[in-house]
Amino acid sequence: MGVKNYKLNDDKIYFNGGCIQVKLFNIVAISTKIVYNKEGDHDPNGLMYVLKENENILREEVKKIHLHL
């Protein structure tokens, strides 16, 4: 049994006479190699999830790190 009648309004969801507060985030996935340890274990197809507003900053930091590997 799920909630069938709901409405998203600003930062709240109204449903069946109730209301809950929600937070909405814009998230992006950045493709990057993820290194797990000094021995070189890694995931070449790793994904890092980041807030959209921080995407460009993080992409620049990832580039710097990969230049030093």
mmCIF file of the N, C-alpha and C atoms, coordinates in Angstrom:
data_MODEL
# 
_entry.id   MODEL 
# 
loop_
_atom_site.group_PDB 
_atom_site.id 
_atom_site.type_symbol 
_atom_site.label_atom_id 
_atom_site.label_alt_id 
_atom_site.label_comp_id 
_atom_site.label_asym_id 
_atom_site.label_entity_id 
_atom_site.label_seq_id 
_atom_site.pdbx_PDB_ins_code 
_atom_site.Cartn_x 
_atom_site.Cartn_y 
_atom_site.Cartn_z 
_atom_site.occupancy 
_atom_site.B_iso_or_equiv 
_atom_site.pdbx_formal_charge 
_atom_site.auth_seq_id 
_atom_site.auth_comp_id 
_atom_site.auth_asym_id 
_atom_site.auth_atom_id 
_atom_site.pdbx_PDB_model_num 
ATOM 1   N N  . MET A 1 1  ? 0.845  -1.181 0.000   1.00 0.00 ? 1  MET A N  1 
ATOM 2   C CA . MET A 1 1  ? 0.000  0.000  0.000   1.00 0.00 ? 1  MET A CA 1 
ATOM 3   C C  . MET A 1 1  ? 0.881  1.231  0.000   1.00 0.00 ? 1  MET A C  1 
ATOM 4   N N  . GLY A 1 2  ? 0.767  2.050  -1.022  1.00 0.00 ? 2  GLY A N  1 
ATOM 5   C CA . GLY A 1 2  ? 1.570  3.256  -1.121  1.00 0.00 ? 2  GLY A CA 1 
ATOM 6   C C  . GLY A 1 2  ? 0.713  4.499  -1.070  1.00 0.00 ? 2  GLY A C  1 
ATOM 7   N N  . VAL A 1 3  ? 1.391  5.620  -0.997  1.00 0.00 ? 3  VAL A N  1 
ATOM 8   C CA . VAL A 1 3  ? 0.703  6.904  -1.001  1.00 0.00 ? 3  VAL A CA 1 
ATOM 9   C C  . VAL A 1 3  ? 0.364  7.227  -2.449  1.00 0.00 ? 3  VAL A C  1 
ATOM 10  N N  . LYS A 1 4  ? -0.901 7.410  -2.741  1.00 0.00 ? 4  LYS A N  1 
ATOM 11  C CA . LYS A 1 4  ? -1.322 7.625  -4.124  1.00 0.00 ? 4  LYS A CA 1 
ATOM 12  C C  . LYS A 1 4  ? -1.588 9.088  -4.443  1.00 0.00 ? 4  LYS A C  1 
ATOM 13  N N  . ASN A 1 5  ? -2.084 9.827  -3.496  1.00 0.00 ? 5  ASN A N  1 
ATOM 14  C CA . ASN A 1 5  ? -2.406 11.228 -3.743  1.00 0.00 ? 5  ASN A CA 1 
ATOM 15  C C  . ASN A 1 5  ? -1.396 12.114 -3.026  1.00 0.00 ? 5  ASN A C  1 
ATOM 16  N N  . TYR A 1 6  ? -0.434 12.620 -3.792  1.00 0.00 ? 6  TYR A N  1 
ATOM 17  C CA . TYR A 1 6  ? 0.547  13.492 -3.176  1.00 0.00 ? 6  TYR A CA 1 
ATOM 18  C C  . TYR A 1 6  ? 0.848  14.666 -4.100  1.00 0.00 ? 6  TYR A C  1 
ATOM 19  N N  . LYS A 1 7  ? 1.392  15.723 -3.518  1.00 0.00 ? 7  LYS A N  1 
ATOM 20  C CA . LYS A 1 7  ? 1.721  16.915 -4.285  1.00 0.00 ? 7  LYS A CA 1 
ATOM 21  C C  . LYS A 1 7  ? 2.999  17.505 -3.707  1.00 0.00 ? 7  LYS A C  1 
ATOM 22  N N  . LEU A 1 8  ? 3.997  17.759 -4.570  1.00 0.00 ? 8  LEU A N  1 
ATOM 23  C CA . LEU A 1 8  ? 5.236  18.398 -4.148  1.00 0.00 ? 8  LEU A CA 1 
ATOM 24  C C  . LEU A 1 8  ? 5.055  19.901 -4.280  1.00 0.00 ? 8  LEU A C  1 
ATOM 25  N N  . ASN A 1 9  ? 5.285  20.609 -3.186  1.00 0.00 ? 9  ASN A N  1 
ATOM 26  C CA . ASN A 1 9  ? 5.137  22.061 -3.183  1.00 0.00 ? 9  ASN A CA 1 
ATOM 27  C C  . ASN A 1 9  ? 6.319  22.646 -2.426  1.00 0.00 ? 9  ASN A C  1 
ATOM 28  N N  . ASP A 1 10 ? 7.211  23.344 -3.127  1.00 0.00 ? 10 ASP A N  1 
ATOM 29  C CA . ASP A 1 10 ? 8.415  23.910 -2.540  1.00 0.00 ? 10 ASP A CA 1 
ATOM 30  C C  . ASP A 1 10 ? 9.231  22.811 -1.870  1.00 0.00 ? 10 ASP A C  1 
ATOM 31  N N  . ASP A 1 11 ? 9.340  22.840 -0.560  1.00 0.00 ? 11 ASP A N  1 
ATOM 32  C CA . ASP A 1 11 ? 10.151 21.845 0.131   1.00 0.00 ? 11 ASP A CA 1 
ATOM 33  C C  . ASP A 1 11 ? 9.309  20.903 0.989   1.00 0.00 ? 11 ASP A C  1 
ATOM 34  N N  . LYS A 1 12 ? 8.057  20.715 0.613   1.00 0.00 ? 12 LYS A N  1 
ATOM 35  C CA . LYS A 1 12 ? 7.169  19.826 1.357   1.00 0.00 ? 12 LYS A CA 1 
ATOM 36  C C  . LYS A 1 12 ? 6.397  18.916 0.395   1.00 0.00 ? 12 LYS A C  1 
ATOM 37  N N  . ILE A 1 13 ? 6.079  17.731 0.867   1.00 0.00 ? 13 ILE A N  1 
ATOM 38  C CA . ILE A 1 13 ? 5.198  16.827 0.129   1.00 0.00 ? 13 ILE A CA 1 
ATOM 39  C C  . ILE A 1 13 ? 3.926  16.683 0.949   1.00 0.00 ? 13 ILE A C  1 
ATOM 40  N N  . TYR A 1 14 ? 2.805  16.968 0.311   1.00 0.00 ? 14 TYR A N  1 
ATOM 41  C CA . TYR A 1 14 ? 1.501  16.850 0.965   1.00 0.00 ? 14 TYR A CA 1 
ATOM 42  C C  . TYR A 1 14 ? 0.837  15.569 0.468   1.00 0.00 ? 14 TYR A C  1 
ATOM 43  N N  . PHE A 1 15 ? 0.303  14.784 1.382   1.00 0.00 ? 15 PHE A N  1 
ATOM 44  C CA . PHE A 1 15 ? -0.327 13.530 0.992   1.00 0.00 ? 15 PHE A CA 1 
ATOM 45  C C  . PHE A 1 15 ? -1.401 13.150 2.007   1.00 0.00 ? 15 PHE A C  1 
ATOM 46  N N  . ASN A 1 16 ? -2.508 12.698 1.516   1.00 0.00 ? 16 ASN A N  1 
ATOM 47  C CA . ASN A 1 16 ? -3.588 12.147 2.348   1.00 0.00 ? 16 ASN A CA 1 
ATOM 48  C C  . ASN A 1 16 ? -3.761 12.880 3.678   1.00 0.00 ? 16 ASN A C  1 
ATOM 49  N N  . GLY A 1 17 ? -3.744 14.187 3.652   1.00 0.00 ? 17 GLY A N  1 
ATOM 50  C CA . GLY A 1 17 ? -3.920 14.973 4.867   1.00 0.00 ? 17 GLY A CA 1 
ATOM 51  C C  . GLY A 1 17 ? -2.659 15.152 5.686   1.00 0.00 ? 17 GLY A C  1 
ATOM 52  N N  . GLY A 1 18 ? -1.533 14.597 5.259   1.00 0.00 ? 18 GLY A N  1 
ATOM 53  C CA . GLY A 1 18 ? -0.270 14.738 5.983   1.00 0.00 ? 18 GLY A CA 1 
ATOM 54  C C  . GLY A 1 18 ? 0.716  15.588 5.204   1.00 0.00 ? 18 GLY A C  1 
ATOM 55  N N  . CYS A 1 19 ? 1.838  15.853 5.820   1.00 0.00 ? 19 CYS A N  1 
ATOM 56  C CA . CYS A 1 19 ? 2.857  16.674 5.178   1.00 0.00 ? 19 CYS A CA 1 
ATOM 57  C C  . CYS A 1 19 ? 4.226  16.282 5.735   1.00 0.00 ? 19 CYS A C  1 
ATOM 58  N N  . ILE A 1 20 ? 5.222  16.156 4.854   1.00 0.00 ? 20 ILE A N  1 
ATOM 59  C CA . ILE A 1 20 ? 6.588  15.936 5.299   1.00 0.00 ? 20 ILE A CA 1 
ATOM 60  C C  . ILE A 1 20 ? 7.500  16.916 4.574   1.00 0.00 ? 20 ILE A C  1 
ATOM 61  N N  . GLN A 1 21 ? 8.556  17.329 5.252   1.00 0.00 ? 21 GLN A N  1 
ATOM 62  C CA . GLN A 1 21 ? 9.519  18.231 4.644   1.00 0.00 ? 21 GLN A CA 1 
ATOM 63  C C  . GLN A 1 21 ? 10.562 17.415 3.891   1.00 0.00 ? 21 GLN A C  1 
ATOM 64  N N  . VAL A 1 22 ? 10.950 17.893 2.725   1.00 0.00 ? 22 VAL A N  1 
ATOM 65  C CA . VAL A 1 22 ? 11.947 17.204 1.908   1.00 0.00 ? 22 VAL A CA 1 
ATOM 66  C C  . VAL A 1 22 ? 13.029 18.176 1.487   1.00 0.00 ? 22 VAL A C  1 
ATOM 67  N N  . LYS A 1 23 ? 14.180 17.631 1.126   1.00 0.00 ? 23 LYS A N  1 
ATOM 68  C CA . LYS A 1 23 ? 15.258 18.425 0.550   1.00 0.00 ? 23 LYS A CA 1 
ATOM 69  C C  . LYS A 1 23 ? 15.542 17.857 -0.832  1.00 0.00 ? 23 LYS A C  1 
ATOM 70  N N  . LEU A 1 24 ? 15.655 18.715 -1.803  1.00 0.00 ? 24 LEU A N  1 
ATOM 71  C CA . LEU A 1 24 ? 15.950 18.302 -3.167  1.00 0.00 ? 24 LEU A CA 1 
ATOM 72  C C  . LEU A 1 24 ? 17.377 18.707 -3.510  1.00 0.00 ? 24 LEU A C  1 
ATOM 73  N N  . PHE A 1 25 ? 18.107 17.805 -4.158  1.00 0.00 ? 25 PHE A N  1 
ATOM 74  C CA . PHE A 1 25 ? 19.481 18.064 -4.541  1.00 0.00 ? 25 PHE A CA 1 
ATOM 75  C C  . PHE A 1 25 ? 19.661 17.732 -6.014  1.00 0.00 ? 25 PHE A C  1 
ATOM 76  N N  . ASN A 1 26 ? 20.486 18.512 -6.697  1.00 0.00 ? 26 ASN A N  1 
ATOM 77  C CA . ASN A 1 26 ? 20.880 18.200 -8.067  1.00 0.00 ? 26 ASN A CA 1 
ATOM 78  C C  . ASN A 1 26 ? 22.222 17.486 -7.980  1.00 0.00 ? 26 ASN A C  1 
ATOM 79  N N  . ILE A 1 27 ? 22.228 16.209 -8.361  1.00 0.00 ? 27 ILE A N  1 
ATOM 80  C CA . ILE A 1 27 ? 23.412 15.360 -8.238  1.00 0.00 ? 27 ILE A CA 1 
ATOM 81  C C  . ILE A 1 27 ? 23.884 14.945 -9.633  1.00 0.00 ? 27 ILE A C  1 
ATOM 82  N N  . VAL A 1 28 ? 25.208 14.915 -9.816  1.00 0.00 ? 28 VAL A N  1 
ATOM 83  C CA . VAL A 1 28 ? 25.780 14.416 -11.069 1.00 0.00 ? 28 VAL A CA 1 
ATOM 84  C C  . VAL A 1 28 ? 26.781 13.313 -10.736 1.00 0.00 ? 28 VAL A C  1 
ATOM 85  N N  . ALA A 1 29 ? 27.025 12.428 -11.677 1.00 0.00 ? 29 ALA A N  1 
ATOM 86  C CA . ALA A 1 29 ? 28.025 11.372 -11.523 1.00 0.00 ? 29 ALA A CA 1 
ATOM 87  C C  . ALA A 1 29 ? 29.226 11.725 -12.387 1.00 0.00 ? 29 ALA A C  1 
ATOM 88  N N  . ILE A 1 30 ? 30.407 11.721 -11.781 1.00 0.00 ? 30 ILE A N  1 
ATOM 89  C CA . ILE A 1 30 ? 31.645 12.006 -12.499 1.00 0.00 ? 30 ILE A CA 1 
ATOM 90  C C  . ILE A 1 30 ? 32.398 10.687 -12.666 1.00 0.00 ? 30 ILE A C  1 
ATOM 91  N N  . SER A 1 31 ? 32.733 10.364 -13.896 1.00 0.00 ? 31 SER A N  1 
ATOM 92  C CA . SER A 1 31 ? 33.485 9.149  -14.186 1.00 0.00 ? 31 SER A CA 1 
ATOM 93  C C  . SER A 1 31 ? 34.955 9.401  -13.867 1.00 0.00 ? 31 SER A C  1 
ATOM 94  N N  . THR A 1 32 ? 35.538 8.552  -13.012 1.00 0.00 ? 32 THR A N  1 
ATOM 95  C CA . THR A 1 32 ? 36.943 8.708  -12.642 1.00 0.00 ? 32 THR A CA 1 
ATOM 96  C C  . THR A 1 32 ? 37.514 7.387  -12.157 1.00 0.00 ? 32 THR A C  1 
ATOM 97  N N  . LYS A 1 33 ? 38.813 7.227  -12.316 1.00 0.00 ? 33 LYS A N  1 
ATOM 98  C CA . LYS A 1 33 ? 39.479 6.045  -11.765 1.00 0.00 ? 33 LYS A CA 1 
ATOM 99  C C  . LYS A 1 33 ? 39.530 6.226  -10.246 1.00 0.00 ? 33 LYS A C  1 
ATOM 100 N N  . ILE A 1 34 ? 39.137 5.198  -9.505  1.00 0.00 ? 34 ILE A N  1 
ATOM 101 C CA . ILE A 1 34 ? 39.171 5.253  -8.049  1.00 0.00 ? 34 ILE A CA 1 
ATOM 102 C C  . ILE A 1 34 ? 40.260 4.299  -7.564  1.00 0.00 ? 34 ILE A C  1 
ATOM 103 N N  . VAL A 1 35 ? 41.268 4.856  -6.871  1.00 0.00 ? 35 VAL A N  1 
ATOM 104 C CA . VAL A 1 35 ? 42.369 4.069  -6.331  1.00 0.00 ? 35 VAL A CA 1 
ATOM 105 C C  . VAL A 1 35 ? 42.041 3.737  -4.883  1.00 0.00 ? 35 VAL A C  1 
ATOM 106 N N  . TYR A 1 36 ? 42.142 2.437  -4.539  1.00 0.00 ? 36 TYR A N  1 
ATOM 107 C CA . TYR A 1 36 ? 41.772 1.980  -3.206  1.00 0.00 ? 36 TYR A CA 1 
ATOM 108 C C  . TYR A 1 36 ? 42.937 1.931  -2.226  1.00 0.00 ? 36 TYR A C  1 
ATOM 109 N N  . ASN A 1 37 ? 44.153 1.698  -2.719  1.00 0.00 ? 37 ASN A N  1 
ATOM 110 C CA . ASN A 1 37 ? 45.281 1.560  -1.797  1.00 0.00 ? 37 ASN A CA 1 
ATOM 111 C C  . ASN A 1 37 ? 46.591 1.849  -2.523  1.00 0.00 ? 37 ASN A C  1 
ATOM 112 N N  . LYS A 1 38 ? 47.703 1.845  -1.761  1.00 0.00 ? 38 LYS A N  1 
ATOM 113 C CA . LYS A 1 38 ? 49.022 2.141  -2.327  1.00 0.00 ? 38 LYS A CA 1 
ATOM 114 C C  . LYS A 1 38 ? 49.541 1.024  -3.231  1.00 0.00 ? 38 LYS A C  1 
ATOM 115 N N  . GLU A 1 39 ? 48.961 -0.170 -3.092  1.00 0.00 ? 39 GLU A N  1 
ATOM 116 C CA . GLU A 1 39 ? 49.375 -1.288 -3.930  1.00 0.00 ? 39 GLU A CA 1 
ATOM 117 C C  . GLU A 1 39 ? 48.842 -1.168 -5.357  1.00 0.00 ? 39 GLU A C  1 
ATOM 118 N N  . GLY A 1 40 ? 47.937 -0.244 -5.587  1.00 0.00 ? 40 GLY A N  1 
ATOM 119 C CA . GLY A 1 40 ? 47.437 -0.018 -6.931  1.00 0.00 ? 40 GLY A CA 1 
ATOM 120 C C  . GLY A 1 40 ? 46.090 -0.634 -7.245  1.00 0.00 ? 40 GLY A C  1 
ATOM 121 N N  . ASP A 1 41 ? 45.443 -1.250 -6.265  1.00 0.00 ? 41 ASP A N  1 
ATOM 122 C CA . ASP A 1 41 ? 44.094 -1.755 -6.521  1.00 0.00 ? 41 ASP A CA 1 
ATOM 123 C C  . ASP A 1 41 ? 43.202 -0.572 -6.872  1.00 0.00 ? 41 ASP A C  1 
ATOM 124 N N  . HIS A 1 42 ? 42.461 -0.715 -7.957  1.00 0.00 ? 42 HIS A N  1 
ATOM 125 C CA . HIS A 1 42 ? 41.656 0.428  -8.409  1.00 0.00 ? 42 HIS A CA 1 
ATOM 126 C C  . HIS A 1 42 ? 40.459 -0.035 -9.232  1.00 0.00 ? 42 HIS A C  1 
ATOM 127 N N  . ASP A 1 43 ? 39.556 0.884  -9.417  1.00 0.00 ? 43 ASP A N  1 
ATOM 128 C CA . ASP A 1 43 ? 38.395 0.686  -10.290 1.00 0.00 ? 43 ASP A CA 1 
ATOM 129 C C  . ASP A 1 43 ? 38.531 1.698  -11.426 1.00 0.00 ? 43 ASP A C  1 
ATOM 130 N N  . PRO A 1 44 ? 38.877 1.248  -12.632 1.00 0.00 ? 44 PRO A N  1 
ATOM 131 C CA . PRO A 1 44 ? 39.071 2.193  -13.734 1.00 0.00 ? 44 PRO A CA 1 
ATOM 132 C C  . PRO A 1 44 ? 37.764 2.833  -14.215 1.00 0.00 ? 44 PRO A C  1 
ATOM 133 N N  . ASN A 1 45 ? 36.644 2.261  -13.834 1.00 0.00 ? 45 ASN A N  1 
ATOM 134 C CA . ASN A 1 45 ? 35.342 2.784  -14.265 1.00 0.00 ? 45 ASN A CA 1 
ATOM 135 C C  . ASN A 1 45 ? 34.538 3.314  -13.083 1.00 0.00 ? 45 ASN A C  1 
ATOM 136 N N  . GLY A 1 46 ? 35.224 3.927  -12.129 1.00 0.00 ? 46 GLY A N  1 
ATOM 137 C CA . GLY A 1 46 ? 34.559 4.417  -10.928 1.00 0.00 ? 46 GLY A CA 1 
ATOM 138 C C  . GLY A 1 46 ? 33.658 5.608  -11.200 1.00 0.00 ? 46 GLY A C  1 
ATOM 139 N N  . LEU A 1 47 ? 32.702 5.793  -10.327 1.00 0.00 ? 47 LEU A N  1 
ATOM 140 C CA . LEU A 1 47 ? 31.813 6.953  -10.381 1.00 0.00 ? 47 LEU A CA 1 
ATOM 141 C C  . LEU A 1 47 ? 31.844 7.662  -9.036  1.00 0.00 ? 47 LEU A C  1 
ATOM 142 N N  . MET A 1 48 ? 31.919 8.969  -9.088  1.00 0.00 ? 48 MET A N  1 
ATOM 143 C CA . MET A 1 48 ? 31.866 9.791  -7.895  1.00 0.00 ? 48 MET A CA 1 
ATOM 144 C C  . MET A 1 48 ? 30.631 10.678 -8.018  1.00 0.00 ? 48 MET A C  1 
ATOM 145 N N  . TYR A 1 49 ? 29.800 10.655 -6.998  1.00 0.00 ? 49 TYR A N  1 
ATOM 146 C CA . TYR A 1 49 ? 28.573 11.451 -7.023  1.00 0.00 ? 49 TYR A CA 1 
ATOM 147 C C  . TYR A 1 49 ? 28.816 12.753 -6.272  1.00 0.00 ? 49 TYR A C  1 
ATOM 148 N N  . VAL A 1 50 ? 28.407 13.861 -6.884  1.00 0.00 ? 50 VAL A N  1 
ATOM 149 C CA . VAL A 1 50 ? 28.713 15.175 -6.334  1.00 0.00 ? 50 VAL A CA 1 
ATOM 150 C C  . VAL A 1 50 ? 27.549 16.123 -6.592  1.00 0.00 ? 50 VAL A C  1 
ATOM 151 N N  . LEU A 1 51 ? 27.411 17.114 -5.729  1.00 0.00 ? 51 LEU A N  1 
ATOM 152 C CA . LEU A 1 51 ? 26.399 18.144 -5.971  1.00 0.00 ? 51 LEU A CA 1 
ATOM 153 C C  . LEU A 1 51 ? 26.723 18.875 -7.268  1.00 0.00 ? 51 LEU A C  1 
ATOM 154 N N  . LYS A 1 52 ? 25.722 19.147 -8.063  1.00 0.00 ? 52 LYS A N  1 
ATOM 155 C CA . LYS A 1 52 ? 25.900 19.830 -9.349  1.00 0.00 ? 52 LYS A CA 1 
ATOM 156 C C  . LYS A 1 52 ? 26.663 21.142 -9.178  1.00 0.00 ? 52 LYS A C  1 
ATOM 157 N N  . GLU A 1 53 ? 26.389 21.856 -8.090  1.00 0.00 ? 53 GLU A N  1 
ATOM 158 C CA . GLU A 1 53 ? 27.039 23.148 -7.864  1.00 0.00 ? 53 GLU A CA 1 
ATOM 159 C C  . GLU A 1 53 ? 28.545 23.010 -7.618  1.00 0.00 ? 53 GLU A C  1 
ATOM 160 N N  . ASN A 1 54 ? 29.025 21.814 -7.258  1.00 0.00 ? 54 ASN A N  1 
ATOM 161 C CA . ASN A 1 54 ? 30.447 21.578 -7.017  1.00 0.00 ? 54 ASN A CA 1 
ATOM 162 C C  . ASN A 1 54 ? 31.123 20.808 -8.144  1.00 0.00 ? 54 ASN A C  1 
ATOM 163 N N  . GLU A 1 55 ? 30.401 20.524 -9.209  1.00 0.00 ? 55 GLU A N  1 
ATOM 164 C CA . GLU A 1 55 ? 30.915 19.659 -10.272 1.00 0.00 ? 55 GLU A CA 1 
ATOM 165 C C  . GLU A 1 55 ? 32.213 20.185 -10.885 1.00 0.00 ? 55 GLU A C  1 
ATOM 166 N N  . ASN A 1 56 ? 32.258 21.438 -11.290 1.00 0.00 ? 56 ASN A N  1 
ATOM 167 C CA . ASN A 1 56 ? 33.445 21.969 -11.965 1.00 0.00 ? 56 ASN A CA 1 
ATOM 168 C C  . ASN A 1 56 ? 34.653 21.997 -11.041 1.00 0.00 ? 56 ASN A C  1 
ATOM 169 N N  . ILE A 1 57 ? 34.455 22.344 -9.773  1.00 0.00 ? 57 ILE A N  1 
ATOM 170 C CA . ILE A 1 57 ? 35.552 22.359 -8.805  1.00 0.00 ? 57 ILE A CA 1 
ATOM 171 C C  . ILE A 1 57 ? 36.128 20.956 -8.666  1.00 0.00 ? 57 ILE A C  1 
ATOM 172 N N  . LEU A 1 58 ? 35.263 19.975 -8.519  1.00 0.00 ? 58 LEU A N  1 
ATOM 173 C CA . LEU A 1 58 ? 35.720 18.604 -8.322  1.00 0.00 ? 58 LEU A CA 1 
ATOM 174 C C  . LEU A 1 58 ? 36.405 18.056 -9.574  1.00 0.00 ? 58 LEU A C  1 
ATOM 175 N N  . ARG A 1 59 ? 35.887 18.381 -10.733 1.00 0.00 ? 59 ARG A N  1 
ATOM 176 C CA . ARG A 1 59 ? 36.521 17.920 -11.977 1.00 0.00 ? 59 ARG A CA 1 
ATOM 177 C C  . ARG A 1 59 ? 37.958 18.441 -12.068 1.00 0.00 ? 59 ARG A C  1 
ATOM 178 N N  . GLU A 1 60 ? 38.177 19.694 -11.691 1.00 0.00 ? 60 GLU A N  1 
ATOM 179 C CA . GLU A 1 60 ? 39.525 20.266 -11.711 1.00 0.00 ? 60 GLU A CA 1 
ATOM 180 C C  . GLU A 1 60 ? 40.441 19.553 -10.721 1.00 0.00 ? 60 GLU A C  1 
ATOM 181 N N  . GLU A 1 61 ? 39.932 19.234 -9.533  1.00 0.00 ? 61 GLU A N  1 
ATOM 182 C CA . GLU A 1 61 ? 40.728 18.527 -8.531  1.00 0.00 ? 61 GLU A CA 1 
ATOM 183 C C  . GLU A 1 61 ? 41.074 17.119 -9.009  1.00 0.00 ? 61 GLU A C  1 
ATOM 184 N N  . VAL A 1 62 ? 40.125 16.445 -9.646  1.00 0.00 ? 62 VAL A N  1 
ATOM 185 C CA . VAL A 1 62 ? 40.375 15.099 -10.171 1.00 0.00 ? 62 VAL A CA 1 
ATOM 186 C C  . VAL A 1 62 ? 41.474 15.153 -11.222 1.00 0.00 ? 62 VAL A C  1 
ATOM 187 N N  . LYS A 1 63 ? 41.449 16.161 -12.095 1.00 0.00 ? 63 LYS A N  1 
ATOM 188 C CA . LYS A 1 63 ? 42.494 16.306 -13.118 1.00 0.00 ? 63 LYS A CA 1 
ATOM 189 C C  . LYS A 1 63 ? 43.863 16.474 -12.470 1.00 0.00 ? 63 LYS A C  1 
ATOM 190 N N  . LYS A 1 64 ? 43.950 17.283 -11.412 1.00 0.00 ? 64 LYS A N  1 
ATOM 191 C CA . LYS A 1 64 ? 45.225 17.499 -10.720 1.00 0.00 ? 64 LYS A CA 1 
ATOM 192 C C  . LYS A 1 64 ? 45.749 16.200 -10.130 1.00 0.00 ? 64 LYS A C  1 
ATOM 193 N N  . ILE A 1 65 ? 44.878 15.437 -9.515  1.00 0.00 ? 65 ILE A N  1 
ATOM 194 C CA . ILE A 1 65 ? 45.285 14.169 -8.885  1.00 0.00 ? 65 ILE A CA 1 
ATOM 195 C C  . ILE A 1 65 ? 45.785 13.187 -9.947  1.00 0.00 ? 65 ILE A C  1 
ATOM 196 N N  . HIS A 1 66 ? 45.092 13.096 -11.079 1.00 0.00 ? 66 HIS A N  1 
ATOM 197 C CA . HIS A 1 66 ? 45.477 12.135 -12.112 1.00 0.00 ? 66 HIS A CA 1 
ATOM 198 C C  . HIS A 1 66 ? 46.808 12.521 -12.755 1.00 0.00 ? 66 HIS A C  1 
ATOM 199 N N  . LEU A 1 67 ? 47.163 13.793 -12.741 1.00 0.00 ? 67 LEU A N  1 
ATOM 200 C CA . LEU A 1 67 ? 48.450 14.211 -13.287 1.00 0.00 ? 67 LEU A CA 1 
ATOM 201 C C  . LEU A 1 67 ? 49.596 13.748 -12.400 1.00 0.00 ? 67 LEU A C  1 
ATOM 202 N N  . HIS A 1 68 ? 49.318 13.552 -11.104 1.00 0.00 ? 68 HIS A N  1 
ATOM 203 C CA . HIS A 1 68 ? 50.374 13.158 -10.160 1.00 0.00 ? 68 HIS A CA 1 
ATOM 204 C C  . HIS A 1 68 ? 50.454 11.650 -9.951  1.00 0.00 ? 68 HIS A C  1 
ATOM 205 N N  . LEU A 1 69 ? 49.588 10.863 -10.542 1.00 0.00 ? 69 LEU A N  1 
ATOM 206 C CA . LEU A 1 69 ? 49.619 9.406  -10.350 1.00 0.00 ? 69 LEU A CA 1 
ATOM 207 C C  . LEU A 1 69 ? 50.678 8.752  -11.231 1.00 0.00 ? 69 LEU A C  1 
# 
